[in-house]
Amino acid sequence: MKKTMTILGFLAVFPAGAALADDDCFVPMADWQPRDAVARLAQEQGWTVRRIKIDDGCYEIDGRDAMGRRIEVTVHPATLEVIEVEYEDEDDE
C-alpha cells in the first residue's frame, strides 16, 4: 500500500506528459516555413548564423547574438516562434 501511495504521489507531481520533451516540434513538413524565413528571422534579431539545422522536429540556429555571445536558438518550424534561446559557454569547445 505504501508503495502504491508513493507511485501515486510521484505521478501527481510529475504527470505522464512531463516525461516528453516540451521543446519538440510535431509539425508536418508541408506546414514548415522555408529556411530562408528562418535566416530572415535571425537577421531581424541581429543574430549571426553559423548553421541552421533540424533537431527534434524544430529548426535550430547555431550562431552568435548581437553582443557576440554564442547562442543556440530553437524555432518552431511552422510559426517561426522562438521556443528557446540557449547561451553557450565558450569553454565547452
Gaussian input, Z-matrix of N, CA and C with variables (Angstrom, degrees):
# hf/3-21g

backbone

0 1
 N
 C     1     B1
 C     2     B2     1     A1
 N     3     B3     2     A2     1     D1
 C     4     B4     3     A3     2     D2
 C     5     B5     4     A4     3     D3
 N     6     B6     5     A5     4     D4
 C     7     B7     6     A6     5     D5
 C     8     B8     7     A7     6     D6
 N     9     B9     8     A8     7     D7
 C    10    B10     9     A9     8     D8
 C    11    B11    10    A10     9     D9
 N    12    B12    11    A11    10    D10
 C    13    B13    12    A12    11    D11
 C    14    B14    13    A13    12    D12
 N    15    B15    14    A14    13    D13
 C    16    B16    15    A15    14    D14
 C    17    B17    16    A16    15    D15
 N    18    B18    17    A17    16    D16
 C    19    B19    18    A18    17    D17
 C    20    B20    19    A19    18    D18
 N    21    B21    20    A20    19    D19
 C    22    B22    21    A21    20    D20
 C    23    B23    22    A22    21    D21
 N    24    B24    23    A23    22    D22
 C    25    B25    24    A24    23    D23
 C    26    B26    25    A25    24    D24
 N    27    B27    26    A26    25    D25
 C    28    B28    27    A27    26    D26
 C    29    B29    28    A28    27    D27
 N    30    B30    29    A29    28    D28
 C    31    B31    30    A30    29    D29
 C    32    B32    31    A31    30    D30
 N    33    B33    32    A32    31    D31
 C    34    B34    33    A33    32    D32
 C    35    B35    34    A34    33    D33
 N    36    B36    35    A35    34    D34
 C    37    B37    36    A36    35    D35
 C    38    B38    37    A37    36    D36
 N    39    B39    38    A38    37    D37
 C    40    B40    39    A39    38    D38
 C    41    B41    40    A40    39    D39
 N    42    B42    41    A41    40    D40
 C    43    B43    42    A42    41    D41
 C    44    B44    43    A43    42    D42
 N    45    B45    44    A44    43    D43
 C    46    B46    45    A45    44    D44
 C    47    B47    46    A46    45    D45
 N    48    B48    47    A47    46    D46
 C    49    B49    48    A48    47    D47
 C    50    B50    49    A49    48    D48
 N    51    B51    50    A50    49    D49
 C    52    B52    51    A51    50    D50
 C    53    B53    52    A52    51    D51
 N    54    B54    53    A53    52    D52
 C    55    B55    54    A54    53    D53
 C    56    B56    55    A55    54    D54
 N    57    B57    56    A56    55    D55
 C    58    B58    57    A57    56    D56
 C    59    B59    58    A58    57    D57
 N    60    B60    59    A59    58    D58
 C    61    B61    60    A60    59    D59
 C    62    B62    61    A61    60    D60
 N    63    B63    62    A62    61    D61
 C    64    B64    63    A63    62    D62
 C    65    B65    64    A64    63    D63
 N    66    B66    65    A65    64    D64
 C    67    B67    66    A66    65    D65
 C    68    B68    67    A67    66    D66
 N    69    B69    68    A68    67    D67
 C    70    B70    69    A69    68    D68
 C    71    B71    70    A70    69    D69
 N    72    B72    71    A71    70    D70
 C    73    B73    72    A72    71    D71
 C    74    B74    73    A73    72    D72
 N    75    B75    74    A74    73    D73
 C    76    B76    75    A75    74    D74
 C    77    B77    76    A76    75    D75
 N    78    B78    77    A77    76    D76
 C    79    B79    78    A78    77    D77
 C    80    B80    79    A79    78    D78
 N    81    B81    80    A80    79    D79
 C    82    B82    81    A81    80    D80
 C    83    B83    82    A82    81    D81
 N    84    B84    83    A83    82    D82
 C    85    B85    84    A84    83    D83
 C    86    B86    85    A85    84    D84
 N    87    B87    86    A86    85    D85
 C    88    B88    87    A87    86    D86
 C    89    B89    88    A88    87    D87
 N    90    B90    89    A89    88    D88
 C    91    B91    90    A90    89    D89
 C    92    B92    91    A91    90    D90
 N    93    B93    92    A92    91    D91
 C    94    B94    93    A93    92    D92
 C    95    B95    94    A94    93    D93
 N    96    B96    95    A95    94    D94
 C    97    B97    96    A96    95    D95
 C    98    B98    97    A97    96    D96
 N    99    B99    98    A98    97    D97
 C   100   B100    99    A99    98    D98
 C   101   B101   100   A100    99    D99
 N   102   B102   101   A101   100   D100
 C   103   B103   102   A102   101   D101
 C   104   B104   103   A103   102   D102
 N   105   B105   104   A104   103   D103
 C   106   B106   105   A105   104   D104
 C   107   B107   106   A106   105   D105
 N   108   B108   107   A107   106   D106
 C   109   B109   108   A108   107   D107
 C   110   B110   109   A109   108   D108
 N   111   B111   110   A110   109   D109
 C   112   B112   111   A111   110   D110
 C   113   B113   112   A112   111   D111
 N   114   B114   113   A113   112   D112
 C   115   B115   114   A114   113   D113
 C   116   B116   115   A115   114   D114
 N   117   B117   116   A116   115   D115
 C   118   B118   117   A117   116   D116
 C   119   B119   118   A118   117   D117
 N   120   B120   119   A119   118   D118
 C   121   B121   120   A120   119   D119
 C   122   B122   121   A121   120   D120
 N   123   B123   122   A122   121   D121
 C   124   B124   123   A123   122   D122
 C   125   B125   124   A124   123   D123
 N   126   B126   125   A125   124   D124
 C   127   B127   126   A126   125   D125
 C   128   B128   127   A127   126   D126
 N   129   B129   128   A128   127   D127
 C   130   B130   129   A129   128   D128
 C   131   B131   130   A130   129   D129
 N   132   B132   131   A131   130   D130
 C   133   B133   132   A132   131   D131
 C   134   B134   133   A133   132   D132
 N   135   B135   134   A134   133   D133
 C   136   B136   135   A135   134   D134
 C   137   B137   136   A136   135   D135
 N   138   B138   137   A137   136   D136
 C   139   B139   138   A138   137   D137
 C   140   B140   139   A139   138   D138
 N   141   B141   140   A140   139   D139
 C   142   B142   141   A141   140   D140
 C   143   B143   142   A142   141   D141
 N   144   B144   143   A143   142   D142
 C   145   B145   144   A144   143   D143
 C   146   B146   145   A145   144   D144
 N   147   B147   146   A146   145   D145
 C   148   B148   147   A147   146   D146
 C   149   B149   148   A148   147   D147
 N   150   B150   149   A149   148   D148
 C   151   B151   150   A150   149   D149
 C   152   B152   151   A151   150   D150
 N   153   B153   152   A152   151   D151
 C   154   B154   153   A153   152   D152
 C   155   B155   154   A154   153   D153
 N   156   B156   155   A155   154   D154
 C   157   B157   156   A156   155   D155
 C   158   B158   157   A157   156   D156
 N   159   B159   158   A158   157   D157
 C   160   B160   159   A159   158   D158
 C   161   B161   160   A160   159   D159
 N   162   B162   161   A161   160   D160
 C   163   B163   162   A162   161   D161
 C   164   B164   163   A163   162   D162
 N   165   B165   164   A164   163   D163
 C   166   B166   165   A165   164   D164
 C   167   B167   166   A166   165   D165
 N   168   B168   167   A167   166   D166
 C   169   B169   168   A168   167   D167
 C   170   B170   169   A169   168   D168
 N   171   B171   170   A170   169   D169
 C   172   B172   171   A171   170   D170
 C   173   B173   172   A172   171   D171
 N   174   B174   173   A173   172   D172
 C   175   B175   174   A174   173   D173
 C   176   B176   175   A175   174   D174
 N   177   B177   176   A176   175   D175
 C   178   B178   177   A177   176   D176
 C   179   B179   178   A178   177   D177
 N   180   B180   179   A179   178   D178
 C   181   B181   180   A180   179   D179
 C   182   B182   181   A181   180   D180
 N   183   B183   182   A182   181   D181
 C   184   B184   183   A183   182   D182
 C   185   B185   184   A184   183   D183
 N   186   B186   185   A185   184   D184
 C   187   B187   186   A186   185   D185
 C   188   B188   187   A187   186   D186
 N   189   B189   188   A188   187   D187
 C   190   B190   189   A189   188   D188
 C   191   B191   190   A190   189   D189
 N   192   B192   191   A191   190   D190
 C   193   B193   192   A192   191   D191
 C   194   B194   193   A193   192   D192
 N   195   B195   194   A194   193   D193
 C   196   B196   195   A195   194   D194
 C   197   B197   196   A196   195   D195
 N   198   B198   197   A197   196   D196
 C   199   B199   198   A198   197   D197
 C   200   B200   199   A199   198   D198
 N   201   B201   200   A200   199   D199
 C   202   B202   201   A201   200   D200
 C   203   B203   202   A202   201   D201
 N   204   B204   203   A203   202   D202
 C   205   B205   204   A204   203   D203
 C   206   B206   205   A205   204   D204
 N   207   B207   206   A206   205   D205
 C   208   B208   207   A207   206   D206
 C   209   B209   208   A208   207   D207
 N   210   B210   209   A209   208   D208
 C   211   B211   210   A210   209   D209
 C   212   B212   211   A211   210   D210
 N   213   B213   212   A212   211   D211
 C   214   B214   213   A213   212   D212
 C   215   B215   214   A214   213   D213
 N   216   B216   215   A215   214   D214
 C   217   B217   216   A216   215   D215
 C   218   B218   217   A217   216   D216
 N   219   B219   218   A218   217   D217
 C   220   B220   219   A219   218   D218
 C   221   B221   220   A220   219   D219
 N   222   B222   221   A221   220   D220
 C   223   B223   222   A222   221   D221
 C   224   B224   223   A223   222   D222
 N   225   B225   224   A224   223   D223
 C   226   B226   225   A225   224   D224
 C   227   B227   226   A226   225   D225
 N   228   B228   227   A227   226   D226
 C   229   B229   228   A228   227   D227
 C   230   B230   229   A229   228   D228
 N   231   B231   230   A230   229   D229
 C   232   B232   231   A231   230   D230
 C   233   B233   232   A232   231   D231
 N   234   B234   233   A233   232   D232
 C   235   B235   234   A234   233   D233
 C   236   B236   235   A235   234   D234
 N   237   B237   236   A236   235   D235
 C   238   B238   237   A237   236   D236
 C   239   B239   238   A238   237   D237
 N   240   B240   239   A239   238   D238
 C   241   B241   240   A240   239   D239
 C   242   B242   241   A241   240   D240
 N   243   B243   242   A242   241   D241
 C   244   B244   243   A243   242   D242
 C   245   B245   244   A244   243   D243
 N   246   B246   245   A245   244   D244
 C   247   B247   246   A246   245   D245
 C   248   B248   247   A247   246   D246
 N   249   B249   248   A248   247   D247
 C   250   B250   249   A249   248   D248
 C   251   B251   250   A250   249   D249
 N   252   B252   251   A251   250   D250
 C   253   B253   252   A252   251   D251
 C   254   B254   253   A253   252   D252
 N   255   B255   254   A254   253   D253
 C   256   B256   255   A255   254   D254
 C   257   B257   256   A256   255   D255
 N   258   B258   257   A257   256   D256
 C   259   B259   258   A258   257   D257
 C   260   B260   259   A259   258   D258
 N   261   B261   260   A260   259   D259
 C   262   B262   261   A261   260   D260
 C   263   B263   262   A262   261   D261
 N   264   B264   263   A263   262   D262
 C   265   B265   264   A264   263   D263
 C   266   B266   265   A265   264   D264
 N   267   B267   266   A266   265   D265
 C   268   B268   267   A267   266   D266
 C   269   B269   268   A268   267   D267
 N   270   B270   269   A269   268   D268
 C   271   B271   270   A270   269   D269
 C   272   B272   271   A271   270   D270
 N   273   B273   272   A272   271   D271
 C   274   B274   273   A273   272   D272
 C   275   B275   274   A274   273   D273
 N   276   B276   275   A275   274   D274
 C   277   B277   276   A276   275   D275
 C   278   B278   277   A277   276   D276

   B1=1.4507
   B2=1.5357
   B3=1.3325
   B4=1.4608
   B5=1.5292
   B6=1.3401
   B7=1.4592
   B8=1.5319
   B9=1.3257
   B10=1.4688
   B11=1.5225
   B12=1.3002
   B13=1.4644
   B14=1.5243
   B15=1.3298
   B16=1.4610
   B17=1.5237
   B18=1.3232
   B19=1.4683
   B20=1.5215
   B21=1.3295
   B22=1.4701
   B23=1.5295
   B24=1.3184
   B25=1.4644
   B26=1.5153
   B27=1.3107
   B28=1.4622
   B29=1.5247
   B30=1.3148
   B31=1.4657
   B32=1.5263
   B33=1.3103
   B34=1.4635
   B35=1.5265
   B36=1.3258
   B37=1.4587
   B38=1.5234
   B39=1.3268
   B40=1.4604
   B41=1.5232
   B42=1.3354
   B43=1.4611
   B44=1.5277
   B45=1.3152
   B46=1.4678
   B47=1.5208
   B48=1.3046
   B49=1.4588
   B50=1.5123
   B51=1.3097
   B52=1.4603
   B53=1.5218
   B54=1.3245
   B55=1.4550
   B56=1.5279
   B57=1.3281
   B58=1.4525
   B59=1.5147
   B60=1.3086
   B61=1.4686
   B62=1.5161
   B63=1.3255
   B64=1.4521
   B65=1.5178
   B66=1.3209
   B67=1.4555
   B68=1.5288
   B69=1.3491
   B70=1.4568
   B71=1.5279
   B72=1.3232
   B73=1.4609
   B74=1.5211
   B75=1.2997
   B76=1.4512
   B77=1.5232
   B78=1.3202
   B79=1.4542
   B80=1.5236
   B81=1.3411
   B82=1.4698
   B83=1.5326
   B84=1.3176
   B85=1.4641
   B86=1.5302
   B87=1.3244
   B88=1.4671
   B89=1.5289
   B90=1.3271
   B91=1.4679
   B92=1.5271
   B93=1.3183
   B94=1.4633
   B95=1.5195
   B96=1.3266
   B97=1.4632
   B98=1.5362
   B99=1.3307
   B100=1.4675
   B101=1.5384
   B102=1.3293
   B103=1.4780
   B104=1.5241
   B105=1.3282
   B106=1.4709
   B107=1.5247
   B108=1.3221
   B109=1.4677
   B110=1.5265
   B111=1.3205
   B112=1.4721
   B113=1.5279
   B114=1.3237
   B115=1.4667
   B116=1.5301
   B117=1.3386
   B118=1.4766
   B119=1.5296
   B120=1.3360
   B121=1.4607
   B122=1.5225
   B123=1.3271
   B124=1.4672
   B125=1.5199
   B126=1.3193
   B127=1.4669
   B128=1.5301
   B129=1.3293
   B130=1.4687
   B131=1.5258
   B132=1.3340
   B133=1.4657
   B134=1.5275
   B135=1.3300
   B136=1.4577
   B137=1.5166
   B138=1.3374
   B139=1.4488
   B140=1.5228
   B141=1.3216
   B142=1.4557
   B143=1.5242
   B144=1.3233
   B145=1.4581
   B146=1.5180
   B147=1.3144
   B148=1.4552
   B149=1.5184
   B150=1.3505
   B151=1.4544
   B152=1.5199
   B153=1.3239
   B154=1.4597
   B155=1.5213
   B156=1.3260
   B157=1.4558
   B158=1.5236
   B159=1.3100
   B160=1.4623
   B161=1.5166
   B162=1.3371
   B163=1.4561
   B164=1.5192
   B165=1.3265
   B166=1.4617
   B167=1.5328
   B168=1.3215
   B169=1.4534
   B170=1.5144
   B171=1.3255
   B172=1.4636
   B173=1.5315
   B174=1.3237
   B175=1.4633
   B176=1.5165
   B177=1.3169
   B178=1.4594
   B179=1.5227
   B180=1.3169
   B181=1.4633
   B182=1.5164
   B183=1.3200
   B184=1.4589
   B185=1.5151
   B186=1.3147
   B187=1.4547
   B188=1.5097
   B189=1.3177
   B190=1.4723
   B191=1.5206
   B192=1.3384
   B193=1.4591
   B194=1.5260
   B195=1.3181
   B196=1.4607
   B197=1.5298
   B198=1.3425
   B199=1.4661
   B200=1.5277
   B201=1.3391
   B202=1.4493
   B203=1.5145
   B204=1.3405
   B205=1.4660
   B206=1.5240
   B207=1.3253
   B208=1.4624
   B209=1.5195
   B210=1.3363
   B211=1.4582
   B212=1.5221
   B213=1.3099
   B214=1.4549
   B215=1.5181
   B216=1.3329
   B217=1.4558
   B218=1.5216
   B219=1.3325
   B220=1.4584
   B221=1.5208
   B222=1.3422
   B223=1.4624
   B224=1.5281
   B225=1.3405
   B226=1.4637
   B227=1.5258
   B228=1.3334
   B229=1.4623
   B230=1.5293
   B231=1.3093
   B232=1.4643
   B233=1.5226
   B234=1.3314
   B235=1.4677
   B236=1.5232
   B237=1.3256
   B238=1.4711
   B239=1.5239
   B240=1.3221
   B241=1.4610
   B242=1.5197
   B243=1.3310
   B244=1.4571
   B245=1.5236
   B246=1.3161
   B247=1.4613
   B248=1.5213
   B249=1.3384
   B250=1.4646
   B251=1.5267
   B252=1.3190
   B253=1.4578
   B254=1.5181
   B255=1.3319
   B256=1.4579
   B257=1.5226
   B258=1.3050
   B259=1.4607
   B260=1.5179
   B261=1.3287
   B262=1.4557
   B263=1.5144
   B264=1.3137
   B265=1.4527
   B266=1.5212
   B267=1.3203
   B268=1.4647
   B269=1.5261
   B270=1.3287
   B271=1.4494
   B272=1.5219
   B273=1.3372
   B274=1.4614
   B275=1.5140
   B276=1.3036
   B277=1.4633
   B278=1.4723
   A1=110.28
   A2=115.71
   A3=119.81
   A4=110.37
   A5=117.02
   A6=122.17
   A7=110.19
   A8=116.94
   A9=121.69
   A10=110.56
   A11=117.37
   A12=121.21
   A13=110.88
   A14=116.64
   A15=120.86
   A16=110.08
   A17=116.54
   A18=120.64
   A19=110.08
   A20=117.94
   A21=121.04
   A22=111.18
   A23=116.41
   A24=120.30
   A25=111.41
   A26=116.67
   A27=121.37
   A28=110.70
   A29=117.22
   A30=120.92
   A31=112.01
   A32=116.84
   A33=119.69
   A34=111.02
   A35=116.26
   A36=120.90
   A37=111.22
   A38=117.00
   A39=123.08
   A40=109.44
   A41=118.06
   A42=119.86
   A43=111.30
   A44=116.10
   A45=121.90
   A46=111.84
   A47=119.00
   A48=122.23
   A49=112.89
   A50=117.65
   A51=120.66
   A52=111.41
   A53=116.50
   A54=119.40
   A55=111.20
   A56=117.22
   A57=120.83
   A58=109.97
   A59=116.01
   A60=119.50
   A61=108.83
   A62=117.28
   A63=120.00
   A64=112.80
   A65=117.62
   A66=119.31
   A67=111.90
   A68=116.47
   A69=120.62
   A70=108.52
   A71=116.12
   A72=121.69
   A73=108.31
   A74=116.40
   A75=122.01
   A76=108.11
   A77=115.72
   A78=122.60
   A79=108.78
   A80=117.78
   A81=118.63
   A82=110.55
   A83=116.54
   A84=121.18
   A85=112.35
   A86=117.16
   A87=120.92
   A88=111.78
   A89=117.51
   A90=121.87
   A91=113.15
   A92=117.50
   A93=121.10
   A94=111.57
   A95=115.66
   A96=122.37
   A97=107.31
   A98=118.44
   A99=120.11
   A100=111.73
   A101=115.49
   A102=120.85
   A103=111.66
   A104=117.12
   A105=120.02
   A106=111.18
   A107=116.65
   A108=120.36
   A109=110.64
   A110=116.93
   A111=121.19
   A112=109.52
   A113=116.33
   A114=120.64
   A115=110.72
   A116=117.28
   A117=120.60
   A118=111.14
   A119=116.38
   A120=120.90
   A121=109.84
   A122=116.48
   A123=120.91
   A124=110.77
   A125=116.67
   A126=120.70
   A127=110.82
   A128=117.11
   A129=121.31
   A130=111.77
   A131=116.57
   A132=121.58
   A133=112.04
   A134=116.57
   A135=120.07
   A136=113.45
   A137=116.97
   A138=121.74
   A139=110.20
   A140=116.50
   A141=123.03
   A142=106.88
   A143=116.66
   A144=121.51
   A145=110.52
   A146=115.60
   A147=121.75
   A148=109.09
   A149=115.20
   A150=119.69
   A151=110.08
   A152=117.12
   A153=123.08
   A154=106.17
   A155=115.58
   A156=119.47
   A157=109.69
   A158=116.01
   A159=122.29
   A160=107.64
   A161=115.77
   A162=121.37
   A163=108.27
   A164=117.36
   A165=122.95
   A166=111.90
   A167=116.81
   A168=121.33
   A169=114.27
   A170=117.64
   A171=122.68
   A172=108.87
   A173=115.42
   A174=118.71
   A175=107.93
   A176=116.54
   A177=121.52
   A178=107.95
   A179=115.29
   A180=121.79
   A181=108.36
   A182=116.32
   A183=121.55
   A184=106.51
   A185=116.46
   A186=118.93
   A187=111.91
   A188=114.87
   A189=121.43
   A190=109.19
   A191=114.42
   A192=118.32
   A193=109.67
   A194=116.40
   A195=120.96
   A196=112.65
   A197=117.44
   A198=121.67
   A199=111.94
   A200=116.75
   A201=120.52
   A202=115.72
   A203=117.69
   A204=120.73
   A205=110.00
   A206=116.61
   A207=120.62
   A208=109.25
   A209=115.45
   A210=120.53
   A211=110.67
   A212=113.85
   A213=123.12
   A214=105.16
   A215=116.79
   A216=121.99
   A217=109.16
   A218=116.77
   A219=122.29
   A220=108.02
   A221=116.16
   A222=122.33
   A223=109.05
   A224=115.66
   A225=120.79
   A226=108.46
   A227=118.41
   A228=120.51
   A229=115.66
   A230=118.56
   A231=120.54
   A232=112.28
   A233=116.75
   A234=121.07
   A235=113.12
   A236=116.97
   A237=123.96
   A238=112.19
   A239=116.33
   A240=121.50
   A241=108.56
   A242=116.42
   A243=120.91
   A244=107.56
   A245=115.96
   A246=121.56
   A247=110.80
   A248=115.69
   A249=119.71
   A250=109.68
   A251=115.66
   A252=121.86
   A253=106.24
   A254=115.10
   A255=120.44
   A256=108.00
   A257=115.92
   A258=121.09
   A259=108.36
   A260=116.19
   A261=122.15
   A262=110.70
   A263=115.84
   A264=122.14
   A265=108.37
   A266=117.59
   A267=121.92
   A268=112.29
   A269=118.02
   A270=122.07
   A271=112.72
   A272=118.48
   A273=121.96
   A274=112.94
   A275=118.87
   A276=121.16
   A277=112.20
   D1=-42.23
   D2=-179.62
   D3=-63.20
   D4=-38.56
   D5=179.10
   D6=-63.94
   D7=-41.73
   D8=178.99
   D9=-63.24
   D10=-42.51
   D11=179.62
   D12=-65.21
   D13=-37.71
   D14=177.89
   D15=-63.17
   D16=-44.97
   D17=179.84
   D18=-64.64
   D19=-44.29
   D20=178.62
   D21=-62.50
   D22=-39.10
   D23=176.90
   D24=-63.70
   D25=-41.96
   D26=178.22
   D27=-62.63
   D28=-44.69
   D29=179.94
   D30=-65.88
   D31=-31.34
   D32=177.76
   D33=-68.26
   D34=-36.19
   D35=-179.78
   D36=-80.19
   D37=-38.39
   D38=-178.78
   D39=-121.70
   D40=87.08
   D41=-179.66
   D42=-59.60
   D43=158.38
   D44=-175.46
   D45=-55.79
   D46=-35.98
   D47=179.90
   D48=-67.23
   D49=-22.06
   D50=-178.66
   D51=-68.28
   D52=-20.12
   D53=179.78
   D54=-71.07
   D55=-23.67
   D56=178.41
   D57=-80.98
   D58=142.61
   D59=177.85
   D60=-67.82
   D61=130.61
   D62=-177.32
   D63=-89.24
   D64=2.91
   D65=177.27
   D66=-106.68
   D67=14.45
   D68=174.12
   D69=-83.56
   D70=150.09
   D71=179.21
   D72=-115.79
   D73=126.95
   D74=179.29
   D75=-116.15
   D76=82.91
   D77=-175.58
   D78=-131.67
   D79=130.73
   D80=176.20
   D81=-60.38
   D82=142.40
   D83=-178.10
   D84=-56.11
   D85=-29.91
   D86=-179.84
   D87=-63.41
   D88=-21.97
   D89=-178.12
   D90=-96.29
   D91=0.27
   D92=-177.06
   D93=-74.62
   D94=146.04
   D95=169.16
   D96=-77.59
   D97=151.37
   D98=179.50
   D99=-70.48
   D100=159.83
   D101=178.50
   D102=-57.83
   D103=-33.52
   D104=178.81
   D105=-59.05
   D106=-36.26
   D107=178.22
   D108=-67.30
   D109=-35.92
   D110=177.19
   D111=-67.21
   D112=-41.91
   D113=178.27
   D114=-62.98
   D115=-39.34
   D116=177.15
   D117=-64.65
   D118=-40.90
   D119=177.07
   D120=-57.90
   D121=-46.40
   D122=179.88
   D123=-61.83
   D124=-43.51
   D125=179.88
   D126=-62.85
   D127=-41.89
   D128=178.77
   D129=-62.75
   D130=-29.94
   D131=179.77
   D132=-84.43
   D133=-7.77
   D134=-178.44
   D135=83.83
   D136=18.34
   D137=-179.01
   D138=-90.15
   D139=145.03
   D140=171.73
   D141=-98.59
   D142=122.50
   D143=-175.37
   D144=-91.93
   D145=126.79
   D146=172.58
   D147=-94.66
   D148=-38.29
   D149=-176.63
   D150=-160.32
   D151=141.69
   D152=170.79
   D153=-117.10
   D154=122.83
   D155=179.77
   D156=-133.51
   D157=176.09
   D158=177.30
   D159=-109.72
   D160=128.64
   D161=179.64
   D162=-140.94
   D163=126.40
   D164=-179.14
   D165=54.32
   D166=34.09
   D167=177.82
   D168=79.51
   D169=5.23
   D170=179.47
   D171=-114.81
   D172=158.84
   D173=167.82
   D174=-75.05
   D175=144.52
   D176=175.04
   D177=-131.82
   D178=124.59
   D179=179.19
   D180=-102.05
   D181=123.99
   D182=171.60
   D183=-105.81
   D184=129.65
   D185=-179.86
   D186=179.15
   D187=-146.67
   D188=-179.99
   D189=-133.04
   D190=146.80
   D191=176.97
   D192=-82.98
   D193=-177.46
   D194=-176.62
   D195=-63.16
   D196=-20.60
   D197=179.56
   D198=-94.41
   D199=2.38
   D200=178.06
   D201=89.05
   D202=2.59
   D203=179.12
   D204=-78.22
   D205=140.85
   D206=176.49
   D207=-67.81
   D208=134.08
   D209=-179.94
   D210=-133.34
   D211=156.94
   D212=171.04
   D213=-131.39
   D214=115.97
   D215=-173.96
   D216=-115.22
   D217=127.60
   D218=175.81
   D219=-96.81
   D220=127.95
   D221=-174.66
   D222=-125.85
   D223=133.76
   D224=176.89
   D225=-66.82
   D226=129.11
   D227=-172.60
   D228=-70.36
   D229=-23.87
   D230=-178.71
   D231=-93.48
   D232=-41.79
   D233=-174.54
   D234=-98.49
   D235=-14.70
   D236=-173.72
   D237=60.57
   D238=24.80
   D239=174.19
   D240=-73.48
   D241=134.51
   D242=176.21
   D243=-75.21
   D244=117.46
   D245=-178.02
   D246=-87.53
   D247=-41.11
   D248=-176.74
   D249=-154.93
   D250=141.12
   D251=171.79
   D252=-120.45
   D253=122.27
   D254=-179.20
   D255=-117.78
   D256=127.01
   D257=178.25
   D258=-90.82
   D259=124.79
   D260=-177.87
   D261=-86.37
   D262=141.37
   D263=176.15
   D264=-82.20
   D265=128.01
   D266=-178.60
   D267=-59.88
   D268=-23.04
   D269=-178.64
   D270=-78.48
   D271=-7.08
   D272=-178.23
   D273=-70.78
   D274=-17.31
   D275=-174.42
   D276=-74.99

